[in-house]
Amino acid sequence: MELIPENTAEVLHQNVKEPEIRNKDFLRATLKRIRPAILSERRWGFMEGERWIQFINWMIDHRILKDVEVVFLDYEQVNTSTLYTNQFFK
């Protein structure tokens, strides 16, 4: 399934309540820009393990991820394979 910025922007525009992000031009431009980051080469919704690893590593590098005791996480503390599933595509 292809993400079509125009259609998706319309759906978001109708359902988003925050006035600062309801602008259709902003929504279309944002969706077009983030499209490569949210779509898999395989199909809509399929999770690529390597993309998760890259994202988690980025969050660790920027000291964003913390545990329940608010301590920053290290790479070996995060098992990315437990963060998503593709079982519904089988």
DSSP file (Angstrom, degrees, kcal/mol; ACC not computed):
  #  RESIDUE AA STRUCTURE BP1 BP2  ACC     N-H-->O    O-->H-N    N-H-->O    O-->H-N    TCO  KAPPA ALPHA  PHI   PSI    X-CA   Y-CA   Z-CA
    1    1 A M              0   0    0      0, 0.0     2,-0.4     0, 0.0    43,-0.1   0.000 360.0 360.0 360.0 133.7    0.0    0.0    0.0
    2    2 A E        -     0   0    0     42,-0.1     2,-0.7    41,-0.1    37,-0.0  -0.736 360.0-128.8 -94.5 136.3    1.4    3.4   -0.9
    3    3 A L        -     0   0    0     -2,-0.4     3,-0.1    32,-0.1    36,-0.0  -0.742  23.8-161.9 -80.8 115.3    1.3    6.3    1.4
    4    4 A I     >  -     0   0    0     -2,-0.7     4,-2.8     1,-0.2     5,-0.3  -0.882   9.1-152.2-103.4 109.9   -0.2    9.1   -0.5
    5    5 A P  H  > S+     0   0    0      0, 0.0     4,-2.6     0, 0.0     5,-0.2   0.834  92.4  53.7 -51.9 -38.6    0.6   12.4    1.2
    6    6 A E  H  > S+     0   0    0      2,-0.2     4,-1.7     1,-0.2     5,-0.1   0.953 114.6  38.8 -63.2 -50.2   -2.6   14.2   -0.1
    7    7 A N  H  > S+     0   0    0     -3,-0.3     4,-2.0     2,-0.2    -1,-0.2   0.918 118.7  47.7 -66.8 -43.9   -5.0   11.5    1.1
    8    8 A T  H  X S+     0   0    0     -4,-2.8     4,-2.6     1,-0.2     5,-0.2   0.892 109.2  54.1 -65.6 -39.6   -3.2   11.0    4.4
    9    9 A A  H  X S+     0   0    0     -4,-2.6     4,-2.8    -5,-0.3    -1,-0.2   0.886 107.5  51.5 -61.4 -38.5   -2.9   14.7    5.0
   10   10 A E  H  X S+     0   0    0     -4,-1.7     4,-2.0     2,-0.2    -1,-0.2   0.921 109.9  48.3 -65.0 -44.1   -6.7   15.0    4.6
   11   11 A V  H  X S+     0   0    0     -4,-2.0     4,-1.2     2,-0.2    -2,-0.2   0.932 114.6  45.9 -61.9 -45.9   -7.3   12.2    7.1
   12   12 A L  H >X S+     0   0    0     -4,-2.6     4,-2.9     1,-0.2     3,-0.5   0.923 109.6  54.9 -62.4 -43.8   -4.9   13.8    9.6
   13   13 A H  H 3< S+     0   0    0     -4,-2.8    -1,-0.2     1,-0.3    -2,-0.2   0.879 109.8  47.2 -57.6 -38.8   -6.4   17.2    9.0
   14   14 A Q  H 3< S+     0   0    0     -4,-2.0    -1,-0.3     1,-0.2    -2,-0.2   0.750 122.9  32.9 -74.3 -23.8   -9.9   15.9    9.9
   15   15 A N  H << S+     0   0    0     -4,-1.2     2,-0.4    -3,-0.5    -2,-0.2   0.627  92.2  93.2-112.9 -16.3   -8.7   14.1   13.0
   16   16 A V     <  -     0   0    0     -4,-2.9    -4,-0.0    -5,-0.2     0, 0.0  -0.654  48.8-169.2 -83.5 134.1   -5.9   16.1   14.6
   17   17 A K        +     0   0    0     -2,-0.4    -1,-0.1     4,-0.0     5,-0.1   0.707  55.5 100.6 -95.7 -22.7   -7.0   18.6   17.2
   18   18 A E    >   -     0   0    0      1,-0.2     3,-1.5     3,-0.1     4,-0.2  -0.518  62.3-151.7 -70.4 117.7   -3.9   20.6   17.7
   19   19 A P  G >  S+     0   0    0      0, 0.0     3,-1.1     0, 0.0     4,-0.3   0.808  89.0  64.4 -61.7 -30.8   -4.3   23.8   15.7
   20   20 A E  G 3  S+     0   0    0      1,-0.2     3,-0.1     2,-0.1    -2,-0.1   0.674 110.9  36.1 -71.1 -14.4   -0.6   24.3   15.1
   21   21 A I  G <  S+     0   0    0     -3,-1.5    -1,-0.2     1,-0.1    -3,-0.1   0.205  91.1  90.6-120.1  16.9   -0.4   21.1   13.0
   22   22 A R    <   +     0   0    0     -3,-1.1     2,-0.3    -4,-0.2    -2,-0.1   0.530  52.9 117.9 -87.7  -5.7   -3.7   21.2   11.2
   23   23 A N     >  -     0   0    0     -4,-0.3     4,-2.5     1,-0.2     5,-0.2  -0.474  59.0-148.1 -65.6 121.3   -2.4   23.1    8.2
   24   24 A K  H  > S+     0   0    0     -2,-0.3     4,-2.8     1,-0.2     5,-0.2   0.871  96.1  52.3 -62.6 -39.2   -2.9   20.9    5.1
   25   25 A D  H  > S+     0   0    0      2,-0.2     4,-2.4     1,-0.2    -1,-0.2   0.917 111.1  47.9 -63.7 -41.2    0.2   22.2    3.3
   26   26 A F  H  > S+     0   0    0      2,-0.2     4,-2.6     1,-0.2    -2,-0.2   0.928 112.6  48.9 -62.2 -45.8    2.3   21.5    6.4
   27   27 A L  H  X S+     0   0    0     -4,-2.5     4,-2.6     2,-0.2     5,-0.2   0.916 112.3  47.8 -62.0 -44.9    0.8   18.0    6.7
   28   28 A R  H  X S+     0   0    0     -4,-2.8     4,-2.3     2,-0.2    -1,-0.2   0.935 114.1  46.4 -61.8 -46.8    1.4   17.2    3.0
   29   29 A A  H  X S+     0   0    0     -4,-2.4     4,-1.9    -5,-0.2    -2,-0.2   0.896 113.5  49.1 -64.2 -40.3    5.0   18.4    3.1
   30   30 A T  H  X S+     0   0    0     -4,-2.6     4,-2.5    -5,-0.2     5,-0.2   0.934 111.6  48.4 -65.0 -46.6    5.7   16.6    6.4
   31   31 A L  H  X S+     0   0    0     -4,-2.6     4,-1.2     1,-0.2    -2,-0.2   0.887 111.2  50.6 -62.1 -39.5    4.3   13.3    5.1
   32   32 A K  H  < S+     0   0    0     -4,-2.3    -1,-0.2    -5,-0.2    -2,-0.2   0.899 112.8  47.3 -64.0 -39.7    6.3   13.6    1.9
   33   33 A R  H  < S+     0   0    0     -4,-1.9    -2,-0.2     1,-0.2     4,-0.2   0.884 117.2  39.8 -70.7 -39.8    9.5   14.2    3.9
   34   34 A I  H >X S+     0   0    0     -4,-2.5     4,-1.4     1,-0.2     3,-1.2   0.555  86.6  99.5 -89.8  -6.4    9.0   11.4    6.4
   35   35 A R  H >X S+     0   0    0     -4,-1.2     4,-1.4     1,-0.3     3,-0.6   0.872  80.5  51.3 -48.1 -48.3    7.7    8.8    3.8
   36   36 A P  H 34 S+     0   0    0      0, 0.0    -1,-0.3     0, 0.0    -2,-0.1   0.819 109.9  51.9 -62.3 -27.5   11.1    7.1    3.4
   37   37 A A  H <4 S+     0   0    0     -3,-1.2    -2,-0.2    -4,-0.2    -3,-0.1   0.759 115.5  38.0 -79.9 -24.5   11.5    6.7    7.1
   38   38 A I  H << S+     0   0    0     -4,-1.4     2,-0.4    -3,-0.6     7,-0.4   0.539 101.7  78.2-107.6  -7.2    8.0    5.1    7.7
   39   39 A L     <  -     0   0    0     -4,-1.4     2,-0.2    -5,-0.2     5,-0.1  -0.865  67.1-142.7-106.8 138.3    7.6    2.8    4.7
   40   40 A S        -     0   0    0      3,-0.4     7,-0.1    -2,-0.4     6,-0.1  -0.544  21.4-123.1 -87.4 157.6    9.3   -0.5    4.3
   41   41 A E  S    S+     0   0    0     -2,-0.2    -1,-0.1     1,-0.1     3,-0.1   0.769 111.5  49.2 -68.0 -24.9   10.6   -1.8    1.0
   42   42 A R  S    S-     0   0    0      1,-0.3     2,-0.3     4,-0.1    -1,-0.1   0.976 123.0 -49.8 -81.4 -61.3    8.3   -4.8    1.5
   43   43 A R    >   -     0   0    0      3,-0.1     3,-1.7   -41,-0.0    -3,-0.4  -0.980  68.8 -60.1-170.6 166.6    5.0   -3.3    2.4
   44   44 A W  T 3  S+     0   0    0     -2,-0.3    -5,-0.1     1,-0.3     3,-0.1  -0.328 118.6  12.5 -58.6 127.8    3.1   -0.9    4.6
   45   45 A G  T 3  S+     0   0    0     -7,-0.4    -1,-0.3     1,-0.3     2,-0.2   0.182  87.2 133.5  93.1 -17.0    3.5   -1.8    8.3
   46   46 A F    <   -     0   0    0     -3,-1.7     2,-0.5    -6,-0.1    -1,-0.3  -0.505  50.5-137.4 -70.0 132.9    6.3   -4.3    7.9
   47   47 A M        -     0   0    0     -2,-0.2     2,-0.6    38,-0.1     3,-0.1  -0.808   7.3-150.3 -98.0 127.1    9.1   -3.6   10.4
   48   48 A E     >  -     0   0    0     -2,-0.5     4,-1.7     1,-0.1     3,-0.5  -0.853   7.5-147.4 -95.2 122.4   12.7   -3.9    9.4
   49   49 A G  H  > S+     0   0    0     -2,-0.6     4,-2.4     1,-0.2     5,-0.2   0.875  97.4  55.9 -56.4 -41.2   15.0   -4.9   12.2
   50   50 A E  H  > S+     0   0    0      1,-0.2     4,-2.3     2,-0.2    -1,-0.2   0.863 104.8  52.7 -62.7 -35.9   17.9   -2.9   11.0
   51   51 A R  H  > S+     0   0    0     -3,-0.5     4,-2.3     2,-0.2    -1,-0.2   0.894 109.2  49.6 -66.6 -39.1   15.8    0.3   11.0
   52   52 A W  H  X S+     0   0    0     -4,-1.7     4,-3.0     2,-0.2     5,-0.3   0.924 110.2  50.7 -64.0 -44.0   14.8   -0.4   14.6
   53   53 A I  H  X S+     0   0    0     -4,-2.4     4,-2.8     1,-0.2    -2,-0.2   0.929 111.4  48.1 -59.6 -45.5   18.5   -0.9   15.5
   54   54 A Q  H  X S+     0   0    0     -4,-2.3     4,-2.1     2,-0.2    -1,-0.2   0.913 113.8  47.0 -61.1 -43.2   19.4    2.4   13.9
   55   55 A F  H  X S+     0   0    0     -4,-2.3     4,-2.3     2,-0.2    -2,-0.2   0.928 113.5  46.9 -66.6 -45.6   16.6    4.3   15.6
   56   56 A I  H  X S+     0   0    0     -4,-3.0     4,-2.5     1,-0.2     5,-0.2   0.920 112.2  51.1 -62.1 -44.0   17.4    2.8   19.0
   57   57 A N  H  X S+     0   0    0     -4,-2.8     4,-3.0    -5,-0.3    -1,-0.2   0.897 108.8  51.4 -60.7 -39.7   21.1    3.5   18.6
   58   58 A W  H  X S+     0   0    0     -4,-2.1     4,-1.9     2,-0.2    -1,-0.2   0.922 110.5  48.4 -62.0 -44.0   20.3    7.1   17.6
   59   59 A M  H  <>S+     0   0    0     -4,-2.3     5,-3.0     2,-0.2     6,-0.7   0.879 113.4  47.3 -65.9 -36.7   18.2    7.5   20.8
   60   60 A I  H ><5S+     0   0    0     -4,-2.5     3,-1.7     3,-0.2    -2,-0.2   0.930 110.2  52.4 -68.5 -44.7   21.0    6.0   22.9
   61   61 A D  H 3<5S+     0   0    0     -4,-3.0    -2,-0.2     1,-0.3    -1,-0.2   0.853 113.5  44.4 -57.7 -35.3   23.6    8.3   21.3
   62   62 A H  T 3<5S-     0   0    0     -4,-1.9    -1,-0.3    -5,-0.2    -2,-0.2   0.272 114.2-118.7 -95.4  10.9   21.5   11.3   22.0
   63   63 A R  T < 5S+     0   0    0     -3,-1.7    -3,-0.2    10,-0.1    -2,-0.1   0.920  74.5 127.8  53.3  52.6   20.7   10.1   25.6
   64   64 A I      < +     0   0    0     -5,-3.0     2,-0.3    -6,-0.1    -4,-0.2   0.767  45.9  81.1-102.0 -39.1   17.0    9.9   25.1
   65   65 A L        +     0   0    0     -6,-0.7     8,-2.1    -9,-0.2     2,-0.3  -0.565  55.5 170.8 -80.1 129.7   16.3    6.4   26.3
   66   66 A K  B     -A   72   0A   0     -2,-0.3     6,-0.2     6,-0.3     2,-0.1  -0.938  27.3-123.6-132.3 155.9   16.0    5.8   30.0
   67   67 A D    >   -     0   0    0      4,-2.4     3,-2.1    -2,-0.3     6,-0.0  -0.220  47.3 -83.0 -86.8-174.6   14.9    2.9   32.2
   68   68 A V  T 3  S+     0   0    0      1,-0.3    -1,-0.1     2,-0.1    -2,-0.0   0.708 132.0  55.0 -66.1 -18.7   12.1    3.0   34.8
   69   69 A E  T 3  S-     0   0    0      2,-0.1    -1,-0.3     3,-0.0     3,-0.1   0.245 120.5-110.2 -95.8  12.3   14.6    4.5   37.3
   70   70 A V  S <  S+     0   0    0     -3,-2.1     2,-0.4     1,-0.2    -2,-0.1   0.829  71.4 142.4  63.2  37.2   15.4    7.3   34.8
   71   71 A V        -     0   0    0      1,-0.0    -4,-2.4     0, 0.0    -1,-0.2  -0.905  58.2-106.5-105.3 134.5   18.9    6.0   34.1
   72   72 A F  B     -A   66   0A   0     -2,-0.4    -6,-0.3    -6,-0.2     2,-0.2  -0.314  37.0-125.3 -61.7 140.6   20.1    6.3   30.6
   73   73 A L        -     0   0    0     -8,-2.1     2,-0.2    -6,-0.0    -8,-0.1  -0.537  14.2-143.5 -88.3 152.4   20.3    3.0   28.7
   74   74 A D    >   -     0   0    0     -2,-0.2     3,-1.5     1,-0.1     4,-0.4  -0.665  33.0 -99.7-105.2 167.5   23.3    1.5   26.9
   75   75 A Y  G >  S+     0   0    0      1,-0.3     3,-1.5    -2,-0.2    -1,-0.1   0.882 120.0  53.7 -54.9 -44.8   23.3   -0.5   23.7
   76   76 A E  G 3  S+     0   0    0      1,-0.3    -1,-0.3     3,-0.1    -3,-0.0   0.600  98.7  65.7 -71.8  -9.0   23.4   -3.9   25.3
   77   77 A Q  G <  S+     0   0    0     -3,-1.5     2,-0.6     1,-0.1    -1,-0.3   0.560  90.8  72.8 -87.1  -8.9   20.4   -3.1   27.5
   78   78 A V    <   -     0   0    0     -3,-1.5     2,-0.9    -4,-0.4     3,-0.1  -0.928  59.1-165.8-115.6 120.1   18.0   -2.9   24.6
   79   79 A N    >   -     0   0    0     -2,-0.6     3,-1.9     1,-0.2     4,-0.2  -0.852   6.5-168.8-100.3  97.9   16.8   -6.0   22.7
   80   80 A T  G >  S+     0   0    0     -2,-0.9     3,-1.7     1,-0.3     4,-0.4   0.748  78.3  71.4 -63.2 -24.0   15.2   -4.5   19.6
   81   81 A S  G 3  S+     0   0    0      1,-0.3     3,-0.3     2,-0.2    -1,-0.3   0.692  95.2  54.9 -68.0 -14.9   13.7   -7.8   18.5
   82   82 A T  G <  S+     0   0    0     -3,-1.9    -1,-0.3     1,-0.2    -2,-0.2   0.446  93.9  71.6 -92.7  -0.3   11.2   -7.4   21.4
   83   83 A L  S <  S+     0   0    0     -3,-1.7     2,-0.3    -4,-0.2    -1,-0.2   0.581 105.6  15.0 -92.6 -10.8   10.0   -4.0   20.3
   84   84 A Y        -     0   0    0     -4,-0.4     2,-0.3    -3,-0.3    -1,-0.0  -0.947  60.4-147.3-153.4 168.5    8.1   -5.0   17.2
   85   85 A T        -     0   0    0     -2,-0.3   -38,-0.1     1,-0.1     3,-0.1  -0.997  15.2-173.4-143.5 147.8    6.5   -8.0   15.4
   86   86 A N    >   +     0   0    0     -2,-0.3     3,-2.2   -40,-0.1     4,-0.3   0.128  56.7 115.2-116.4  14.7    5.9   -9.0   11.8
   87   87 A Q  G >   +     0   0    0      1,-0.3     3,-1.1     2,-0.2    -1,-0.1   0.748  66.8  64.0 -60.7 -24.8    3.9  -12.1   12.8
   88   88 A F  G 3  S+     0   0    0      1,-0.2    -1,-0.3     2,-0.1    -2,-0.1   0.571  95.2  60.3 -78.3  -7.0    0.7  -10.6   11.2
   89   89 A F  G <         0   0    0     -3,-2.2    -1,-0.2     1,-0.2    -2,-0.2   0.480 360.0 360.0 -93.6  -4.4    2.4  -10.7    7.8
   90   90 A K    <         0   0    0     -3,-1.1    -1,-0.2    -4,-0.3    -2,-0.1   0.457 360.0 360.0 -85.8 360.0    2.9  -14.5    7.9
